[in-house]
Amino acid sequence: MLHLLGFTPDNAARLEQFNTLYQDGDVCVFTDAGLLLAASLPLKGDAYLLQHPQLSLPDSTLPVIKHDQLIELIAEHGPCTSWY
């Protein structure tokens, strides 16, 4: 499953909800405020940062993808959840 994450790391309720579905091998794509979450979430599968015009994480080792690459990931991995 692919998860699009756009919430901040301090949103404990949303993080708890997300963790109930997050499984080994799931793919995470961090966007918007979720870019801040990328640094602290223990990953269980591949992860990417969605390119954003105003936000970036220069110290992150995660690959940055464009929106068309997100669509390809969704087509490849099937179900997609969105967390904001």
All heavy atoms as an XYZ file, in Angstrom:
653
protein
N       0.851     -1.167      0.000
C       0.000      0.000      0.000
C       0.897      1.231      0.000
O       1.993      1.215      0.531
C      -0.909     -0.008      1.234
C      -1.903      1.129      1.249
S      -3.094      1.089      2.615
C      -3.986     -0.398      2.246
N       0.401      2.298     -0.573
C       1.118      3.563     -0.615
C       0.397      4.563      0.278
O      -0.833      4.640      0.256
C       1.180      4.081     -2.047
C       2.038      5.309     -2.255
C       2.794      5.202     -3.558
C       1.216      6.572     -2.237
N       1.166      5.311      1.065
C       0.604      6.309      1.975
C       1.166      7.681      1.628
O       2.381      7.863      1.587
C       0.955      5.982      3.428
C       0.542      4.617      3.849
N      -0.767      4.307      4.180
C       1.249      3.471      3.986
C      -0.834      3.025      4.521
N       0.376      2.501      4.403
N       0.280      8.636      1.394
C       0.665     10.027      1.168
C       0.499     10.752      2.503
O      -0.605     10.824      3.043
C      -0.227     10.652      0.094
C       0.117     12.074     -0.321
C       1.518     12.154     -0.918
C      -0.918     12.578     -1.323
N       1.601     11.253      3.056
C       1.609     11.821      4.404
C       1.833     13.322      4.362
O       2.885     13.783      3.908
C       2.701     11.153      5.249
C       2.581      9.635      5.344
C       3.848      9.023      5.883
C       1.404      9.264      6.200
N       0.855     14.076      4.846
C       0.955     15.528      4.832
C       0.692     16.163      6.179
O       0.364     17.344      6.244
N       0.822     15.416      7.261
C       0.579     15.978      8.596
C       1.896     16.151      9.347
O       2.901     15.515      9.031
C      -0.411     15.121      9.398
C       0.055     13.719      9.689
C       0.723     13.421     10.864
C      -0.200     12.682      8.801
C       1.143     12.132     11.146
C       0.211     11.388      9.078
C       0.880     11.106     10.247
N       1.880     17.005     10.353
C       3.090     17.302     11.119
C       3.365     16.215     12.157
O       2.444     15.513     12.590
C       2.977     18.655     11.843
O       1.848     18.609     12.717
C       2.832     19.800     10.862
N       4.614     16.089     12.591
C       4.959     15.056     13.567
C       4.288     15.248     14.926
O       4.178     14.296     15.692
C       6.481     15.169     13.708
C       6.937     16.213     12.784
C       5.766     16.821     12.118
N       3.825     16.453     15.234
C       3.185     16.695     16.533
C       1.693     16.346     16.543
O       1.031     16.481     17.562
C       3.402     18.140     16.982
C       2.791     19.150     16.038
O       2.414     18.777     14.907
O       2.705     20.331     16.421
N       1.153     15.859     15.445
C      -0.253     15.458     15.371
C      -0.371     14.000     15.829
O      -0.458     13.075     15.026
C      -0.779     15.646     13.951
C      -2.268     15.463     13.854
O      -2.882     14.791     14.667
N      -2.860     16.060     12.829
N      -0.357     13.803     17.145
C      -0.325     12.455     17.731
C      -1.539     11.614     17.340
O      -1.404     10.411     17.088
C      -0.215     12.553     19.248
N      -2.705     12.225     17.272
C      -3.917     11.469     16.928
C      -3.834     10.932     15.503
O      -4.156      9.766     15.247
C      -5.150     12.348     17.097
N      -3.384     11.766     14.565
C      -3.270     11.335     13.172
C      -2.184     10.262     13.035
O      -2.352      9.279     12.319
C      -2.958     12.532     12.275
C      -2.866     12.204     10.809
C      -4.142     11.694     10.215
N      -5.081     12.789     10.087
C      -6.390     12.628     10.053
N      -6.911     11.426     10.135
N      -7.193     13.647      9.951
N      -1.076     10.436     13.746
C       0.002      9.448     13.703
C      -0.470      8.095     14.231
O      -0.159      7.048     13.650
C       1.213      9.944     14.499
C       2.445      9.054     14.484
C       2.948      8.815     13.061
C       3.543      9.666     15.333
N      -1.242      8.100     15.287
C      -1.774      6.851     15.834
C      -2.700      6.170     14.827
O      -2.625      4.957     14.619
C      -2.524      7.124     17.136
C      -3.015      5.877     17.821
C      -3.715      6.161     19.145
O      -3.454      7.214     19.755
O      -4.532      5.320     19.545
N      -3.557      6.947     14.167
C      -4.454      6.385     13.150
C      -3.640      5.783     12.005
O      -3.928      4.679     11.537
C      -5.385      7.463     12.605
C      -6.416      7.940     13.584
C      -7.183      9.136     13.045
O      -6.656      9.942     12.283
N      -8.443      9.238     13.451
N      -2.640      6.539     11.551
C      -1.801      6.061     10.458
C      -1.107      4.745     10.839
O      -1.084      3.792     10.052
C      -0.761      7.127     10.084
C       0.353      6.601      9.226
C       0.127      6.264      7.908
C       1.621      6.409      9.751
C       1.155      5.751      7.118
C       2.645      5.908      8.978
C       2.408      5.577      7.651
N      -0.558      4.689     12.024
C       0.192      3.500     12.453
C      -0.664      2.248     12.535
O      -0.130      1.131     12.476
C       0.905      3.762     13.781
C       2.198      4.513     13.595
O       2.906      4.317     12.610
N       2.513      5.400     14.523
N      -1.993      2.382     12.648
C      -2.852      1.198     12.668
C      -2.889      0.512     11.293
O      -3.142     -0.688     11.222
C      -4.292      1.527     13.107
O      -4.873      2.423     12.165
C      -4.322      2.117     14.499
N      -2.620      1.254     10.225
C      -2.638      0.686      8.874
C      -1.248      0.438      8.295
O      -1.097     -0.357      7.372
C      -3.382      1.616      7.914
C      -4.881      1.729      8.091
C      -5.458      2.707      7.092
C      -5.543      0.369      7.913
N      -0.250      1.112      8.802
C       1.101      1.053      8.242
C       1.732     -0.315      8.510
O       1.832     -0.740      9.652
C       1.939      2.169      8.866
C       3.301      2.396      8.251
C       3.520      2.249      6.889
C       4.372      2.789      9.051
C       4.765      2.467      6.341
C       5.626      3.022      8.516
C       5.817      2.863      7.156
O       7.057      3.087      6.612
N       2.137     -0.990      7.416
C       2.686     -2.347      7.519
C       4.040     -2.443      6.828
O       4.389     -1.595      5.996
C       1.731     -3.345      6.864
C       0.381     -3.404      7.508
C      -0.538     -4.394      6.796
O      -0.118     -5.143      5.918
N      -1.790     -4.403      7.191
N       4.770     -3.508      7.148
C       6.055     -3.757      6.490
C       5.863     -3.774      4.975
O       4.921     -4.383      4.461
C       6.642     -5.097      6.930
C       7.127     -5.077      8.370
O       7.358     -3.973      8.906
O       7.281     -6.159      8.957
N       6.763     -3.086      4.289
C       6.726     -3.054      2.828
C       5.894     -1.922      2.246
O       5.951     -1.694      1.039
N       5.102     -1.230      3.063
C       4.312     -0.102      2.567
C       5.239      1.038      2.146
O       6.321      1.231      2.714
C       3.354      0.420      3.635
C       2.142     -0.468      3.831
O       2.003     -1.480      3.104
O       1.323     -0.154      4.718
N       4.807      1.804      1.160
C       5.570      2.930      0.641
C       4.985      4.225      1.201
O       3.768      4.401      1.232
C       5.507      2.958     -0.900
C       6.212      4.187     -1.462
C       6.092      1.683     -1.477
N       5.852      5.118      1.660
C       5.426      6.431      2.161
C       5.920      7.526      1.224
O       7.080      7.506      0.793
C       5.995      6.696      3.554
S       5.276      5.667      4.833
N       5.033      8.473      0.929
C       5.408      9.673      0.189
C       5.041     10.853      1.073
O       3.879     11.033      1.435
C       4.691      9.757     -1.175
C       5.066     11.048     -1.891
C       5.027      8.543     -2.041
N       6.040     11.632      1.454
C       5.853     12.766      2.358
C       5.675     14.037      1.548
O       6.440     14.297      0.609
C       7.059     12.909      3.284
C       7.284     11.708      4.157
C       8.134     10.691      3.772
C       6.617     11.585      5.373
C       8.341      9.579      4.577
C       6.816     10.476      6.186
C       7.675      9.472      5.779
N       4.676     14.845      1.913
C       4.397     16.087      1.210
C       3.930     17.152      2.187
O       3.530     16.846      3.309
C       3.340     15.868      0.106
O       3.203     17.068     -0.659
C       2.002     15.464      0.682
N       3.969     18.388      1.757
C       3.517     19.514      2.573
C       4.120     19.437      3.981
O       5.307     19.220      4.115
C       1.985     19.582      2.590
C       1.393     19.718      1.188
O       2.024     20.378      0.354
O       0.329     19.149      0.928
N       3.316     19.581      5.024
C       3.823     19.530      6.401
C       4.400     18.158      6.734
O       5.215     18.026      7.641
C       2.720     19.891      7.393
N       4.002     17.142      5.995
C       4.526     15.799      6.208
C       6.019     15.680      5.950
O       6.657     14.736      6.405
N       6.585     16.649      5.240
C       8.035     16.631      5.042
C       8.754     16.648      6.386
O       9.806     16.044      6.537
C       8.479     17.815      4.181
C       8.035     17.783      2.709
C       8.385     19.094      2.019
C       8.645     16.605      1.981
N       8.162     17.324      7.371
C       8.756     17.362      8.702
C       8.683     15.999      9.380
O       9.541     15.640     10.171
C       8.052     18.408      9.563
C       8.081     19.836      9.032
C       7.172     20.731      9.872
C       9.489     20.362      8.994
N       7.663     15.233      9.066
C       7.478     13.894      9.629
C       8.510     12.909      9.076
O       8.885     11.957      9.757
C       6.059     13.406      9.327
C       5.647     12.047      9.832
C       5.629     12.015     11.352
C       4.266     11.690      9.277
N       8.993     13.163      7.885
C       9.914     12.239      7.217
C      11.163     11.975      8.040
O      11.721     10.877      7.988
C      10.295     12.780      5.845
N      11.598     12.936      8.812
C      12.830     12.780      9.586
C      12.649     11.921     10.834
O      13.623     11.391     11.361
C      13.360     14.156      9.988
N      11.410     11.752     11.291
C      11.208     11.057     12.565
C      10.420      9.750     12.471
O      10.415      8.971     13.416
C      10.507     11.992     13.558
O       9.230     12.363     13.074
N       9.766      9.495     11.364
C       8.950      8.282     11.245
C       9.840      7.058     10.991
O      10.610      7.048     10.030
C       7.942      8.421     10.100
C       6.985      7.255      9.933
C       5.984      7.215     11.085
C       6.245      7.346      8.608
N       9.738      6.032     11.836
C      10.473      4.789     11.557
C       9.870      4.114     10.316
O       8.693      3.763     10.317
C      10.255      3.940     12.804
C       9.716      4.862     13.844
C       9.049      5.986     13.112
N      10.656      3.981      9.277
C      10.158      3.471      8.004
C      10.110      1.954      7.979
O      10.991      1.282      8.504
C      11.031      3.984      6.867
C      11.044      5.495      6.703
C      12.068      5.905      5.656
C       9.663      6.018      6.355
N       9.065      1.428      7.318
C       8.887     -0.014      7.166
C       9.011     -0.440      5.700
O       8.825     -1.597      5.375
C       7.510     -0.428      7.691
C       7.326     -0.161      9.174
C       5.952     -0.600      9.625
C       5.737     -0.330     11.109
N       4.415     -0.806     11.554
N       9.273      0.536      4.840
C       9.396      0.269      3.407
C      10.038      1.466      2.737
O      10.618      2.331      3.398
N       9.923      1.523      1.425
C      10.484      2.636      0.670
C       9.790      3.937      1.046
O       8.618      3.931      1.446
C      10.326      2.399     -0.828
C      11.170      1.242     -1.332
O      12.170      0.910     -0.671
O      10.820      0.679     -2.386
N      10.500      5.049      0.881
C       9.929      6.358      1.196
C      10.510      7.410      0.265
O      11.658      7.306     -0.174
C      10.197      6.725      2.647
N       9.686      8.414     -0.015
C      10.059      9.482     -0.934
C       9.543     10.805     -0.399
O       8.572     10.847      0.358
C       9.438      9.237     -2.317
C       9.783      7.897     -2.899
C       8.966      6.790     -2.663
C      10.924      7.723     -3.665
C       9.279      5.551     -3.175
C      11.247      6.476     -4.188
C      10.423      5.399     -3.952
O      10.738      4.169     -4.453
N      10.164     11.887     -0.859
C       9.679     13.237     -0.596
C       9.066     13.750     -1.888
O       9.702     13.674     -2.948
C      10.830     14.163     -0.182
C      11.693     13.717      0.994
C      12.836     14.703      1.202
C      10.859     13.588      2.254
N       7.832     14.245     -1.824
C       7.199     14.809     -3.006
C       7.709     16.232     -3.192
O       7.676     17.042     -2.255
C       5.675     14.797     -2.860
C       4.879     15.199     -4.090
C       5.155     14.248     -5.256
C       3.387     15.207     -3.774
N       8.191     16.523     -4.374
C       8.744     17.850     -4.654
C       7.714     18.930     -4.334
O       6.540     18.814     -4.682
C       9.152     17.930     -6.122
C       9.880     19.189     -6.486
C      10.322     19.162     -7.938
O       9.559     18.763     -8.818
N      11.547     19.571     -8.179
N       8.157     19.960     -3.640
C       7.287     21.050     -3.203
C       7.955     22.365     -3.588
O       9.155     22.529     -3.382
C       7.074     20.970     -1.689
C       5.973     21.814     -1.181
N       6.106     23.171     -1.009
C       4.710     21.509     -0.814
C       4.971     23.663     -0.557
N       4.114     22.669     -0.425
N       7.187     23.314     -4.119
C       7.812     24.562     -4.581
C       8.422     25.432     -3.473
O       9.384     26.147     -3.717
C       6.681     25.308     -5.283
C       5.425     24.680     -4.819
C       5.767     23.275     -4.396
N       7.886     25.365     -2.256
C       8.393     26.223     -1.185
C       9.107     25.478     -0.066
O       9.747     26.099      0.762
C       7.251     27.031     -0.537
C       6.712     28.152     -1.386
C       5.618     27.693     -2.323
O       4.947     26.704     -2.068
N       5.456     28.379     -3.428
N       8.972     24.170      0.001
C       9.551     23.407      1.101
C      10.559     22.395      0.580
O      10.355     21.800     -0.470
C       8.455     22.650      1.863
C       7.347     23.473      2.484
C       6.258     22.555      3.021
C       7.888     24.351      3.598
N      11.623     22.186      1.340
C      12.575     21.135      1.003
C      13.291     20.701      2.276
O      13.302     21.416      3.275
C      13.596     21.619     -0.032
O      14.415     22.626      0.512
N      13.859     19.530      2.225
C      14.655     19.000      3.338
C      16.052     18.701      2.807
O      16.341     17.582      2.392
C      14.020     17.727      3.894
C      12.682     17.879      4.588
C      12.165     16.525      5.036
C      12.802     18.808      5.781
N      16.922     19.695      2.812
C      18.241     19.499      2.191
C      19.085     18.420      2.858
O      19.956     17.846      2.220
C      18.895     20.877      2.323
C      18.124     21.597      3.362
C      16.746     21.012      3.375
N      18.822     18.111      4.129
C      19.619     17.101      4.826
C      19.050     15.687      4.707
O      19.643     14.741      5.218
C      19.752     17.466      6.305
C      20.507     18.767      6.507
O      21.327     19.118      5.637
O      20.272     19.444      7.521
N      17.903     15.534      4.056
C      17.268     14.225      3.952
C      17.979     13.351      2.921
O      18.436     13.830      1.880
C      15.800     14.377      3.551
O      15.212     13.107      3.398
N      18.047     12.075      3.217
C      18.621     11.118      2.272
C      17.546     10.473      1.397
O      17.869      9.688      0.504
C      19.382     10.009      3.026
O      18.472      9.334      3.895
C      20.541     10.584      3.821
N      16.277     10.823      1.652
C      15.186     10.241      0.861
C      15.154     10.876     -0.525
O      15.364     12.078     -0.671
C      13.839     10.473      1.557
C      13.666      9.783      2.904
C      12.319     10.161      3.511
C      13.781      8.282      2.769
N      14.861     10.080     -1.550
C      14.768     10.633     -2.899
C      13.572     11.573     -3.034
O      12.523     11.350     -2.427
C      14.601      9.409     -3.795
C      14.427      8.239     -2.915
C      14.673      8.635     -1.511
N      13.746     12.613     -3.831
C      12.672     13.561     -4.130
C      12.055     13.153     -5.460
O      12.765     12.922     -6.440
C      13.223     15.006     -4.205
C      12.129     15.975     -4.602
C      13.844     15.410     -2.877
N      10.711     13.053     -5.473
C      10.007     12.688     -6.703
C       9.066     13.811     -7.116
O       8.652     14.627     -6.291
C       9.230     11.362     -6.555
C       8.147     11.472     -5.481
C      10.193     10.210     -6.284
C       7.207     10.262     -5.424
N       8.734     13.845     -8.391
C       7.777     14.818     -8.919
C       6.390     14.184     -8.934
O       6.238     12.979     -8.726
C       8.186     15.231    -10.331
C       9.511     15.975    -10.354
C       9.873     16.379    -11.752
C      11.203     17.120    -11.724
N      11.595     17.589    -13.051
N       5.376     15.002     -9.189
C       3.990     14.523     -9.137
C       3.724     13.392    -10.128
O       2.971     12.465     -9.814
C       3.019     15.684     -9.352
C       2.948     16.584     -8.165
N       3.829     17.617     -7.956
C       2.123     16.586     -7.099
C       3.557     18.227     -6.827
N       2.517     17.622     -6.280
N       4.334     13.446    -11.308
C       4.099     12.359    -12.270
C       4.677     11.037    -11.760
O       4.119      9.969    -12.011
C       4.645     12.710    -13.656
C       6.136     13.010    -13.670
O       6.710     13.402    -12.634
O       6.740     12.859    -14.756
N       5.764     11.103    -10.987
C       6.325      9.884    -10.405
C       5.420      9.344     -9.295
O       5.345      8.134     -9.094
C       7.726     10.161     -9.877
C       8.730     10.458    -10.992
C      10.025     11.020    -10.451
O      10.038     12.099     -9.885
N      11.102     10.273    -10.634
N       4.727     10.242     -8.585
C       3.752      9.802     -7.588
C       2.645      9.000     -8.260
O       2.249      7.940     -7.762
C       3.171     10.996     -6.828
C       2.004     10.689     -5.895
C       2.411      9.718     -4.789
C       1.445     11.975     -5.309
N       2.154      9.475     -9.373
C       1.091      8.766    -10.105
C       1.586      7.379    -10.526
O       0.854      6.391    -10.421
C       0.634      9.577    -11.339
C       0.083     10.945    -10.911
C      -0.398      8.801    -12.153
C      -1.071     10.898     -9.953
N       2.828      7.283    -10.950
C       3.401      5.981    -11.318
C       3.467      5.049    -10.112
O       3.170      3.856    -10.226
C       4.797      6.167    -11.918
C       4.790      6.840    -13.270
C       6.189      7.177    -13.772
O       7.188      6.704    -13.171
O       6.279      7.910    -14.768
N       3.854      5.583     -8.949
C       3.903      4.764     -7.736
C       2.514      4.261     -7.348
O       2.350      3.112     -6.937
C       4.497      5.553     -6.575
C       6.010      5.720     -6.561
C       6.428      6.682     -5.448
C       6.691      4.380     -6.374
N       1.510      5.120     -7.471
C       0.134      4.716     -7.150
C      -0.303      3.589     -8.083
O      -0.879      2.590     -7.635
C      -0.832      5.916     -7.229
C      -0.507      6.924     -6.119
C      -2.284      5.454     -7.142
C      -1.229      8.256     -6.252
N      -0.005      3.725     -9.372
C      -0.376      2.685    -10.333
C       0.347      1.376    -10.028
O      -0.231      0.297    -10.163
C      -0.054      3.155    -11.746
N       1.581      1.473     -9.575
C       2.382      0.282     -9.272
C       1.968     -0.422     -7.999
O       1.941     -1.634     -7.909
C       3.857      0.695     -9.187
C       4.802     -0.433     -8.884
C       6.250      0.055     -8.767
O       6.580      1.104     -9.328
O       7.025     -0.646     -8.083
N       1.597      0.360     -6.958
C       1.356     -0.212     -5.634
C      -0.117     -0.377     -5.286
O      -0.430     -0.915     -4.226
C       2.049      0.634     -4.551
C       3.535      0.558     -4.642
N       4.255     -0.507     -4.153
C       4.428      1.392     -5.212
C       5.540     -0.321     -4.402
N       5.669      0.826     -5.044
N      -1.002      0.084     -6.137
C      -2.416     -0.120     -5.871
C      -3.004      0.851     -4.875
O      -2.838      2.046     -5.030
N      -3.651      0.336     -3.827
C      -4.356      1.218     -2.896
C      -3.444      2.316     -2.335
O      -2.276      2.089     -2.064
C      -4.805      0.287     -1.773
C      -4.811     -1.079     -2.378
C      -3.725     -1.062     -3.423
N      -4.031      3.489     -2.172
C      -3.292      4.639     -1.661
C      -4.125      5.320     -0.590
O      -5.332      5.530     -0.771
C      -3.017      5.613     -2.812
S      -2.170      7.119     -2.319
N      -3.505      5.626      0.540
C      -4.179      6.390      1.586
C      -3.597      7.794      1.597
O      -2.470      8.019      1.181
C      -4.019      5.753      2.966
O      -2.638      5.812      3.348
C      -4.512      4.321      2.996
N      -4.381      8.736      2.094
C      -3.940     10.133      2.174
C      -4.170     10.625      3.600
O      -5.290     10.538      4.115
C      -4.741     10.967      1.175
O      -4.343     12.302      1.223
N      -3.119     11.136      4.230
C      -3.160     11.540      5.631
C      -2.779     13.002      5.766
O      -1.631     13.369      5.578
C      -2.196     10.683      6.444
C      -2.507      9.222      6.348
C      -2.047      8.352      5.420
C      -3.342      8.484      7.216
N      -2.546      7.101      5.657
C      -3.350      7.153      6.764
C      -4.101      8.805      8.341
C      -4.078      6.147      7.384
C      -4.813      7.797      8.973
C      -4.809      6.499      8.493
N      -3.765     13.833      6.115
C      -3.537     15.272      6.313
C      -4.103     15.711      7.629
O      -4.885     15.074      8.232
C      -4.166     16.083      5.179
C      -3.313     16.046      3.927
C      -3.426     15.023      3.017
C      -2.379     17.050      3.691
C      -2.635     14.984      1.877
C      -1.595     17.031      2.566
C      -1.727     15.992      1.657
O      -0.942     15.971      0.542
